[in-house]
Amino acid sequence: MIKHDAELDITNGVATITFNRPDALNALTDQMRTDLIEFTHRVENDASVHCLLLRGNGKAFMAGSDVKQMDHDFRENRDSLLSQFELRVIRTNQMINQIRRMEKPVVAAVHGACAGLGLAFALVADICIARSDARFIMSYRHVGLPGDGGVTYFLPRILGERKAMEMAMFGDQIDASKALDLGLVNWVASEQEFKGQVSAAVHKLATGPTLALGRTKQLIRNSLQQSWDEQSHREAESTRFAVATQDFAEGVAAFSQKRKAHFTGK
């Protein structure tokens, strides 16, 4: 079997993207970036997918970009690296944006190191579940970079400007318990319960009213850029869209009949 550094599996309405360089703590390579752009595009446009799960293989979620390769490229061909670096960031941000705008729930299951671009994946997810050994690091300052993957966009929106500035300027490690207190993650699970809790959360989201959840996601995501008048208008438009779906008809019928709704994402 051919091993790929990033893998996509689609089963029972759930797309799972796995970062698969365990020997390098899943550090991102250029090929991984290319594959992940393709994967996220496929998931975004596949109507059979109702939820996306992001996970890492081995001891870590993702320890950022491959700094060892970066150092090698810098010493071997500095001019080439410098000329391509902005394009790398643009492509990275494209990948993150495809997740952000995806009108279906996205879950990040974080264990071990979650640094640099790994942090970006955790931040862009709609739900972030951390294992008790998770460690979050805004590591860019340690290699003299300001940040990419939207970390400077997401952090102040989740933590507030003061805490975001502290995390970025100092680059200190934040354990799972503190991450929960700060609001970086939704909840923390023990090593024994982690897999089961992730599976339960993904199943609940994948069997939910996908179209309504997608509209809810976009309403919340865009709310900070909207005025009250604009936001209330978007809510009315989204509700008009939702009441025409099969899931709405099933939801109200199930409520009236006092039974569990069986949503299909249509």
WOBELNOR-V298879 format. One line per field, one symbol per residue. ss: DSSP state (@ for helix, = for strand, . for the rest). psi: psi as a letter, one per 20 degrees, with the letter a starting at -180 (. if undefined). Layout:
ss=???
psi=???
This chain:
ss=.....======..======..@@@...=.@@@@@@@@@@@@@@@@.....======.....=..=.@@@@@@@@@@.@@@@@@@@@@@@@@@@@@@@@@@....======..===.@@@@@@@@..=====...===.@@@@@.......@@@@@@@@@.@@@@@@@@@@...==@@@@@@@....===.@@@@@@@@@@@@@@@@...@@@@@@@@@@@@@@@@..@@@@@@@@@@@@@@@...@@@@@@@@@@@..........
psi=pppqipqppopljppoppplmhikkkpprhhgggghggghggghjoiipiqppprqqbiqfpkarnhghggghghgmgggghhighhggghghgghhhggiplqqpppopqbpnqchhhghhhhqhpoppqijqpppnihhijkqhqajjhiggghhghqgghggghghhkqpprhghhghijhrgrpqrhhiggghgggggggghjanggghgggghgggihiiqrgggghghggghggghijqhhgghghghghjlrpqnqik.
